Amino acid sequence: MRSDLDHLPANKQRELARVLQLIFEEFEDALALATQDWKRKGRILKVVLYGSYGAP
């Protein structure tokens, strides 16, 4: 499985970087509001792309 985005055009790489930024910001906000300990320990371990963005 690839772990880089070099196969994508530069504009798609920027778009995906922005999407990841938003995902992580929203996840951080959700963790800040969590009241249960197991929810506060949540982590994003991996983001998997599939389809036309996944692999050539």
PyMOL CGO cylinders between C-alpha atoms (Angstrom):
from pymol import cmd
from pymol.cgo import CYLINDER

trace = [
    CYLINDER, 0.00, 0.00, 0.00, 1.34, 3.41, -0.95, 0.3, 1, 1, 1, 1, 1, 1,
    CYLINDER, 1.34, 3.41, -0.95, 1.82, 6.01, 1.76, 0.3, 1, 1, 1, 1, 1, 1,
    CYLINDER, 1.82, 6.01, 1.76, 2.59, 9.00, -0.45, 0.3, 1, 1, 1, 1, 1, 1,
    CYLINDER, 2.59, 9.00, -0.45, 0.61, 11.28, -2.72, 0.3, 1, 1, 1, 1, 1, 1,
    CYLINDER, 0.61, 11.28, -2.72, 3.28, 11.79, -5.37, 0.3, 1, 1, 1, 1, 1, 1,
    CYLINDER, 3.28, 11.79, -5.37, 1.14, 10.09, -8.01, 0.3, 1, 1, 1, 1, 1, 1,
    CYLINDER, 1.14, 10.09, -8.01, -1.48, 12.85, -7.78, 0.3, 1, 1, 1, 1, 1, 1,
    CYLINDER, -1.48, 12.85, -7.78, -1.41, 16.26, -9.47, 0.3, 1, 1, 1, 1, 1, 1,
    CYLINDER, -1.41, 16.26, -9.47, -0.29, 19.16, -7.27, 0.3, 1, 1, 1, 1, 1, 1,
    CYLINDER, -0.29, 19.16, -7.27, -3.78, 20.67, -7.02, 0.3, 1, 1, 1, 1, 1, 1,
    CYLINDER, -3.78, 20.67, -7.02, -5.20, 17.34, -5.77, 0.3, 1, 1, 1, 1, 1, 1,
    CYLINDER, -5.20, 17.34, -5.77, -2.38, 17.04, -3.25, 0.3, 1, 1, 1, 1, 1, 1,
    CYLINDER, -2.38, 17.04, -3.25, -3.25, 20.49, -1.89, 0.3, 1, 1, 1, 1, 1, 1,
    CYLINDER, -3.25, 20.49, -1.89, -6.94, 19.63, -1.82, 0.3, 1, 1, 1, 1, 1, 1,
    CYLINDER, -6.94, 19.63, -1.82, -6.29, 16.43, 0.13, 0.3, 1, 1, 1, 1, 1, 1,
    CYLINDER, -6.29, 16.43, 0.13, -3.99, 18.25, 2.54, 0.3, 1, 1, 1, 1, 1, 1,
    CYLINDER, -3.99, 18.25, 2.54, -6.80, 20.71, 3.27, 0.3, 1, 1, 1, 1, 1, 1,
    CYLINDER, -6.80, 20.71, 3.27, -9.30, 17.89, 3.76, 0.3, 1, 1, 1, 1, 1, 1,
    CYLINDER, -9.30, 17.89, 3.76, -6.94, 16.18, 6.21, 0.3, 1, 1, 1, 1, 1, 1,
    CYLINDER, -6.94, 16.18, 6.21, -6.48, 19.45, 8.07, 0.3, 1, 1, 1, 1, 1, 1,
    CYLINDER, -6.48, 19.45, 8.07, -10.24, 19.82, 8.45, 0.3, 1, 1, 1, 1, 1, 1,
    CYLINDER, -10.24, 19.82, 8.45, -10.67, 16.21, 9.57, 0.3, 1, 1, 1, 1, 1, 1,
    CYLINDER, -10.67, 16.21, 9.57, -8.01, 16.57, 12.25, 0.3, 1, 1, 1, 1, 1, 1,
    CYLINDER, -8.01, 16.57, 12.25, -9.38, 19.94, 13.45, 0.3, 1, 1, 1, 1, 1, 1,
    CYLINDER, -9.38, 19.94, 13.45, -12.92, 18.56, 13.75, 0.3, 1, 1, 1, 1, 1, 1,
    CYLINDER, -12.92, 18.56, 13.75, -11.65, 15.45, 15.51, 0.3, 1, 1, 1, 1, 1, 1,
    CYLINDER, -11.65, 15.45, 15.51, -9.72, 17.62, 17.97, 0.3, 1, 1, 1, 1, 1, 1,
    CYLINDER, -9.72, 17.62, 17.97, -12.88, 19.64, 18.65, 0.3, 1, 1, 1, 1, 1, 1,
    CYLINDER, -12.88, 19.64, 18.65, -14.85, 16.45, 19.24, 0.3, 1, 1, 1, 1, 1, 1,
    CYLINDER, -14.85, 16.45, 19.24, -12.21, 15.20, 21.68, 0.3, 1, 1, 1, 1, 1, 1,
    CYLINDER, -12.21, 15.20, 21.68, -12.37, 18.49, 23.58, 0.3, 1, 1, 1, 1, 1, 1,
    CYLINDER, -12.37, 18.49, 23.58, -16.12, 18.01, 24.09, 0.3, 1, 1, 1, 1, 1, 1,
    CYLINDER, -16.12, 18.01, 24.09, -15.84, 14.34, 25.08, 0.3, 1, 1, 1, 1, 1, 1,
    CYLINDER, -15.84, 14.34, 25.08, -16.93, 13.54, 28.62, 0.3, 1, 1, 1, 1, 1, 1,
    CYLINDER, -16.93, 13.54, 28.62, -16.06, 9.86, 28.78, 0.3, 1, 1, 1, 1, 1, 1,
    CYLINDER, -16.06, 9.86, 28.78, -12.43, 8.83, 29.26, 0.3, 1, 1, 1, 1, 1, 1,
    CYLINDER, -12.43, 8.83, 29.26, -12.41, 6.33, 26.39, 0.3, 1, 1, 1, 1, 1, 1,
    CYLINDER, -12.41, 6.33, 26.39, -13.65, 9.03, 24.01, 0.3, 1, 1, 1, 1, 1, 1,
    CYLINDER, -13.65, 9.03, 24.01, -10.94, 11.47, 25.11, 0.3, 1, 1, 1, 1, 1, 1,
    CYLINDER, -10.94, 11.47, 25.11, -8.31, 8.85, 24.27, 0.3, 1, 1, 1, 1, 1, 1,
    CYLINDER, -8.31, 8.85, 24.27, -9.47, 8.60, 20.64, 0.3, 1, 1, 1, 1, 1, 1,
    CYLINDER, -9.47, 8.60, 20.64, -6.88, 8.90, 17.90, 0.3, 1, 1, 1, 1, 1, 1,
    CYLINDER, -6.88, 8.90, 17.90, -6.87, 8.92, 14.12, 0.3, 1, 1, 1, 1, 1, 1,
    CYLINDER, -6.87, 8.92, 14.12, -4.49, 6.15, 13.17, 0.3, 1, 1, 1, 1, 1, 1,
    CYLINDER, -4.49, 6.15, 13.17, -4.81, 6.13, 9.41, 0.3, 1, 1, 1, 1, 1, 1,
    CYLINDER, -4.81, 6.13, 9.41, -6.60, 7.82, 6.57, 0.3, 1, 1, 1, 1, 1, 1,
    CYLINDER, -6.60, 7.82, 6.57, -7.12, 5.50, 3.61, 0.3, 1, 1, 1, 1, 1, 1,
    CYLINDER, -7.12, 5.50, 3.61, -7.82, 6.75, 0.11, 0.3, 1, 1, 1, 1, 1, 1,
    CYLINDER, -7.82, 6.75, 0.11, -9.56, 4.50, -2.35, 0.3, 1, 1, 1, 1, 1, 1,
    CYLINDER, -9.56, 4.50, -2.35, -10.89, 4.76, -5.83, 0.3, 1, 1, 1, 1, 1, 1,
    CYLINDER, -10.89, 4.76, -5.83, -9.25, 7.12, -8.30, 0.3, 1, 1, 1, 1, 1, 1,
    CYLINDER, -9.25, 7.12, -8.30, -7.24, 8.87, -5.57, 0.3, 1, 1, 1, 1, 1, 1,
    CYLINDER, -7.24, 8.87, -5.57, -6.05, 5.68, -3.93, 0.3, 1, 1, 1, 1, 1, 1,
    CYLINDER, -6.05, 5.68, -3.93, -3.49, 4.27, -6.30, 0.3, 1, 1, 1, 1, 1, 1,
    CYLINDER, -3.49, 4.27, -6.30, -2.65, 4.45, -9.96, 0.3, 1, 1, 1, 1, 1, 1,
]
cmd.load_cgo(trace, "trace")
